[in-house]
């Protein structure tokens, strides 16, 4: 019996707190990102802005559609190439700054090809959307580029 005739609670009283909190995080490894993009199918649509702007005002647009079917690269991974894994990969890709940079670099290369220039000569902006269809992760990258000295 405790003070005032009450029973002791069934749980232990905390006398110490944890100094270091440990967390388990899931991220895509750099090697996994390479394998995913090496086995991706790309479709690019794009071109110059309509209206015949001068070279300094020129804008180039592109939509880059990336399809990564986990079944195609299943032999490289321990995880199963199923729809649940594809959903998790899509979530991790959407939150990963390395993947975001990879998609921006990919779009910049395609825009540079359309503009007949080097990627570093362009100021590139991108918007991405990632979704899943079965075992495929579908990435849509909408991109615009202007000459690097000018922002669109």
C-alpha positions in Angstrom: 0.0 0.0 0.0 1.1 3.5 -0.8 0.6 6.7 1.0 -3.0 7.4 2.3 -3.9 3.7 2.0 -3.9 3.6 -1.8 -2.4 0.8 -3.8 0.7 1.4 -5.8 0.0 2.0 -9.5 0.9 -1.0 -11.7 3.4 0.9 -13.8 6.9 1.9 -12.8 7.6 5.5 -11.8 10.1 7.2 -14.2 13.2 8.3 -12.4 15.3 9.0 -15.4 14.7 10.3 -18.9 16.3 9.2 -22.1 19.2 11.5 -23.1 19.5 10.5 -26.7 16.4 9.8 -28.7 16.9 7.1 -31.4 14.8 7.1 -34.6 14.4 4.7 -37.4 14.1 6.5 -40.8 13.5 5.1 -44.2 15.3 6.8 -47.2 16.3 5.7 -50.7 20.0 4.9 -50.9 22.0 6.8 -53.5 22.6 3.5 -55.3 18.9 2.8 -55.4 18.2 6.2 -56.9 20.8 5.4 -59.6 19.3 2.0 -60.4 15.8 3.5 -60.5 16.7 6.2 -63.0 19.0 4.0 -65.1 16.0 1.7 -65.7 13.5 4.5 -66.3 11.7 5.1 -69.5 11.6 8.8 -70.6 9.1 10.7 -72.8 9.9 14.3 -73.5 7.6 16.9 -75.0 8.5 20.5 -75.3 9.6 23.4 -77.3 9.9 27.2 -77.5 7.3 29.5 -76.2 4.9 30.6 -78.9 5.1 34.2 -80.1 8.7 34.5 -81.4 10.4 36.2 -78.6 13.9 37.7 -78.9 16.8 35.4 -77.8 17.2 37.3 -74.5 13.5 36.8 -73.7 13.3 33.2 -75.0 11.6 30.6 -72.9 11.7 26.9 -73.4 9.2 24.5 -71.9 9.2 20.8 -71.5 7.3 18.0 -69.9 9.4 15.1 -68.9 7.5 11.9 -68.1 9.5 9.3 -66.2 8.2 5.8 -65.8 10.1 3.5 -63.4 8.6 0.0 -63.3 10.0 -1.8 -60.3 9.5 -5.2 -62.0 12.1 -4.1 -64.6 14.8 -3.6 -61.9 13.5 -6.1 -59.3 16.7 -8.2 -59.5 18.7 -5.2 -58.0 16.6 -4.9 -54.8 15.8 -7.0 -51.8 12.2 -5.7 -51.5 9.4 -7.1 -53.5 8.4 -5.4 -56.7 4.8 -5.0 -55.8 2.3 -2.1 -55.6 2.9 -1.5 -51.9 6.6 -1.1 -52.5 5.9 1.2 -55.5 3.7 3.4 -53.2 6.5 3.6 -50.6 9.1 4.4 -53.2 7.0 7.2 -54.5 6.5 8.6 -51.0 10.3 8.5 -50.4 11.1 10.0 -53.8 8.7 12.9 -53.2 10.4 13.7 -49.9 14.0 13.2 -51.0 16.1 16.3 -52.0 18.5 14.1 -54.0 15.7 12.9 -56.1 14.4 16.4 -56.5 17.8 17.6 -57.7 18.1 14.6 -60.0 14.8 15.4 -61.6 15.8 19.1 -62.0 19.1 18.0 -63.6 17.2 15.7 -65.9 14.8 18.4 -67.0 17.6 20.9 -67.4 19.4 18.5 -69.8 16.3 18.1 -71.9 15.6 21.8 -71.9 19.2 22.6 -73.0 18.8 20.1 -75.9 15.6 21.8 -77.0 17.2 25.3 -76.6 20.4 24.1 -78.4 22.6 25.3 -75.5 24.3 24.0 -72.4 22.3 23.3 -69.2 24.4 25.8 -67.2 23.4 28.5 -69.6 19.7 28.2 -68.5 17.8 29.2 -65.4 15.5 26.2 -64.9 12.3 25.9 -62.8 10.5 22.7 -62.3 7.3 21.3 -60.8 7.0 17.6 -60.2 4.2 15.2 -59.5 4.8 11.6 -58.5 2.1 8.9 -58.6 1.8 5.1 -58.8 0.2 2.8 -61.3 0.6 -0.8 -60.2 4.3 -1.5 -59.8 5.2 1.6 -61.8 6.3 4.9 -60.2 5.2 7.7 -62.6 7.0 11.1 -62.4 5.8 14.1 -64.3 8.2 17.0 -64.5 7.0 20.3 -65.9 9.9 22.6 -66.6 10.7 26.0 -68.0 14.0 27.6 -68.8 15.1 31.1 -69.6 18.6 32.3 -70.3 20.6 32.2 -67.1 21.0 36.0 -66.9 17.3 36.4 -66.8 14.6 34.8 -64.6 11.2 34.0 -66.1 
